[in-house]
Amino acid sequence: MTASAAFAGLLLATAAGGQSAAPAPIEAYIEAVHAAIMRAWVQPRSAAVDLHCPMDIVQRDGGHVVQASFGSDCNADAATRESLERAVGKASPLPYAGFERVFQRRIHLVFKHSGH
């Protein structure tokens, strides 16, 4: 199983299609991963207004990122890709404690940015 999230306008949307008052454990996990990466992201001026950039992250127990790769349909320029990759690295280890039951070794994220 792969966790998935879309970051639209730097906000989180889950595959379940929204946020509830008490998020399910997997949604809470995805929100925590999202927050960790977004805290570390320094957006370059060149980030496309219509950014759509899939990224696959592989991590080991404890949330330590061992690999991050972009999907072939990522429309980010080199500076934006570099900044996203750096943010994932800075956020490592990704959230783990308290999420052991829903932890995913492979996470598929889609970074979207609307220019705001």
RAWO-V263252 format. One line per field, one symbol per residue. psi: psi as a letter, one per 40 degrees, with the letter a starting at -180 (. if undefined). A space follows every 50 residues. Layout:
psi->???
This chain:
psi->ihiiihghffihhidefahidgiidddddddddddddddehhhidehidf hhgihhhhiiieehheihiiideheiidddddddddddddehhihdheed dehhdhhhihhihee.
